[in-house]
Amino acid sequence: MIRLQRFFMVITTLVFCCLCVGNMAAFAQGSGNALDFDGADDHVFIGDIVQDNYSLSQNYPNPFNPTTEISFGLPKAEAVKLSVYNTSGQLIRTLVNGFRSAGYHQAKWNGTDESGSRVTSGMYVYVLQAGEVVLRSKMLLMK
């Protein structure tokens, strides 16, 4: 398990470094958009890096306790909703609900529901809705 976590940590670091190198090149060319926060404490937009399609990455770490990070990418600016559901389909928490620019974004979940109460250990599904696109993935909270 530890080897697998280290493997994912190395892969995540490499991907982030590649994104940063591309972003630094854009910054050096005078675009002026380095790492910008989009106005919320738990969402990050990485300047001029735009992708061709929608993406929803596996949360990291997974399994997690007490917090995890979910990354997603948008090919164009639009209204986005990122929500967490239990395996019964009940809404647990909405992490993102609003307009986001094209590019990569991140949201953190601290294992609490809408009222701030900690949820139980188990499998949860996170769903990204952007326009007519719906992407889903599973995550595991272990206490």
N, C-alpha and C positions, 0 to 999 in steps of 0.2 A: 504494500500500500504506500509506504514512504517513497519507494522508488518511482511509483506511478505519479505521486504528487510532485516529486522533484522534476520528473520528465515534463509534466504540464507546466511547471513553473519556468523551466528553461524555454519551452516553446513559446509561452506567453511573453517572456522577456525578449526573445528574438523577434517576435512579431511587433512588439511595442517599439523595439529599437529600429526596426525597418520603417515603421510609421514615422518615428521621430526624425530619422535621417531624411526621409522624403519631405517632411515638414520643415526641417532646417534648410533644405535646399530651396524650398519655396520662399522661406523667410529671407534667405540670403539674396534671392532674386528681387527682393523689394516688395513682396506681397504684404508684409507686415502682419501676417496672421500666424503667430506662433500658437502655443497652447492657450486657448481661450475658454473661460468658463461661460456657460450660456445663461447665467443668472440664477441657477439653483445650486445649492451646496453639494448635491450628490449626482450631478450630471456634468459630463465634460465633453466638449466638442473639440476635436483636433482639427485645427484650421484647414486649409486648402486640400485636404485629402478627401476625395469623393469616390464612392464606389459605383459600380455599374448596376448592381441589383440590391435587393433587400437581404439583410442577414441578421440572424439571431444566434449569438455564440453561446456555447455551453457556459453556465455560470462558473465562477472560480472564487474560492475553492468549492469543490463538490466531491464528497459531502462537506457540509459546512456547519460551523457553530462558532460564534453567534451571527456573523454577517457574511454575506456573499455579494459578488459584483456580477452584473449582467451587462454585456456589451451588445449593441445592435448598430446596424448600418443602414442608412437611407440613401437612395440614389437621387432623391429630390426633396425639397422642403415640403413638409405637409404635417397635418395633424396626426399625432401618434398617441397610442395608449398601450402601456405595458402594465399588465396585471398578473397577480399571483392567485392561483386557485388551489384548493385541496383536491384530493382524488375523487371527491363526491361532486365536484363541479361548483362548489360554493366559492364566491369571491372572498379572498382573504385580505388582499391589499392592492391598491392601485399605486404603482411606483411613478409612472409618467402619464400625464394626461394633458396634452397641449401641443402646440406647434413646435416643430423642431426643424432645423436647417439640414440640408444634405450633408452627409458625412457620418463619422463614427461617434457614437454616444455611449455613455455608461450610466448605470443606475445601481444603487446599493440597496439591499434589503437586509434588515436587521432581525428578521424572524418574528415580527410582530404583525398583528392584524390592524385594521383601520382605527380601532380604539386604543391601540398602543399596548395591548396585552400580548404576552409571548405565546406563540403557537406551540403545539406539541411536535415531538419528533415525528418524522415521516416523509413521505414523498409529496412534492408539490409540483404543480405545472405552471410555468410562466408563459404568457401569451402576448405577442406583439401584434397590434393591429395598426396598420398604416394604409389609409385609403382602402382598397379592396383586398389587400394582402393580409393574410393571417399566418403567423409563424408560431410554433409551439416547441417547448422543450421541457424536460423534467429535471428536478433537482432534489437532493436529499438533505434534510435537516436532521442532524444527530446531536443529541444532548448527552 
